[in-house]
C-alpha cells in the first residue's frame, strides 16, 4: 500500500539556523513546497490508477443497467456465478 506524504517538513542538517538569511529561508520554504507538491501528485496518481483499475468493470455494469432495456437484472443476479 502506498504511504501518504507527510505535510511536516523534515529537518535537515545539524543544529539550528543561526546565520540564515531571509533569502535562504524563502528558498528552503520553496523547496519544501515543491517536494510536498511532488509527493502529493505522486500519491494522487497512484490512487487514481488503483481506482480506475478496480472501478472500470463495475462502472460499465452500472451504466449498462441504467441505460439498458428491460429486463433489468438484480444486483444479486449479476454477482452470482450461476
N, C-alpha and C positions, 0 to 999 in steps of 0.2 A: 504494500500500500504506500502511496506517495506521502511523504512528510509535508506538513504545512510549513510555509515560510514564517519565520518569526518577524514580528514588527519591531522588535527591540534591536537597536544597533549593537553589534558585537564590539567589545573593547579591543583596541589594537595597541600593541607595544606595552612597554613597562612604564610605570609612574604616571603622574598626572600631566596635564597640559600647562606647563609653567610659562613658556615663552611663545605660545602660539598666537599668531596674528588673526585678525578678523578674516582675511582672505583665505588662510588655511582652514579656518572653521567653516567657511562657506563651501570650500572645495570638498571638505570631508562630508559635510551635510549633503552636498550634491551627489557625491559618490555613494553615500548610503541610500539616498533616494533612488538612484539608478539601479543599485543592487536589489533593493526591495521591488522595484518595478519588474526587473528580470525574473526574480523568484516568483512573483505573483503571476506573471504572464505564463511562465512555465507550468506552474500548478494549475492554472486555468485551462491551458491547452491539454494537459494530461487528463483532467477531469472531464473536459468536453469529449475527448476521444473515448473514454470509458462509457459516457452517457450515450454517445452515438452508436457505439458498438453493441451495447445491450438494449438500446431502446428502439432500434430501427424496425425489427420484425414486429414487436408489439404495436408500434405506430402504424404499420401497414395493416395489421389486423383490425385495429380500431377504425381506421379510415375506411376499410372495406366494409365493416359492419355498419357504419353510419351512412355511407353513400350507396351501398348495395341495395338490390331489390329483395323482395320477400322470397323465401322465408329467412328470417334472421335467426341464426343460431344463438343459443345462450352461451354465456362465458364458460359454463361447465362443459358444454358440448365441444367447445373449441379446445379446452385444455385436456380433455380425457383422451387417452390413446386409442379408444375404440371408435 
